Amino acid sequence: MNIRRLTRLTNAHSMKIQNYVHALSLNFIFYNFARIHQTLRVTPAMQAGVATHVWSMDQIIELLD
């Protein structure tokens, strides 16, 4: 997941700080809970003992509601 909001090309950058914060938060959740890292072979949250399984995108979307 690449955050195009950080690059200020055209309308890819966030116009509102609140939208930027939400996009950054989603990126952190995906990186730590859903992405299996090559060197760890698990997610960082699983390595730290915070999570017991790899989260799916459906579980992350449920947090938005």
N, C-alpha and C positions, 0 to 999 in steps of 0.2 A: 504494500500500500504506500503510495508515494503522495506526499502532500504538495500539490501544485499551488496551494494557497500561499506558500512561502515565497514563491517566485512571482515577481510583479511584472508579468508579461502583458496580458490584456485584461480580460475580466476573470482571470483565474485567481487573482488575489482577493482576499476578503475585504468587503467594503465596511462591514461592521465587526467590531472587536468580539462581540458575542458569537457570531458565526465562526470566527477564527478559533475561539476557545473551544467550541464544540467539535470542530474538525480535528483540532489537536488532541482533544480528549479521546475521540474515537480512534485516532492513530495509536495512542499509547495503550489503549485497551486491546486493540488488535495485536500490537507488537508483543505485549506481555502475556496475553491469555490465549490467543488463537494461532500464532505463528510458531511453528516448530523450528528451532534454531539448529543449524547444521552442527555446530561444535557441541552443544548441550544434548542434542537428540530429544529434547523436551522443550516446553515453553519456559521462559524465565519464571513465571508464576509457579509452575510445577516444581522447578528446581528450588525455589525459595520456600516451598511448602504452603503456599497460599491457595493453590488450586490442585484438584486431584485428577482433572482430565483436561483435554484440549477443548476449548470452547468453540462452538460453531457460530457462524454469522447470525443464525436465528437467535441464539442466546444473547448475543451482543445487541441485536435489534430490540429484544424484549426489555433491555435496560432503558431504552429510550422512552418507553411508555410510562 
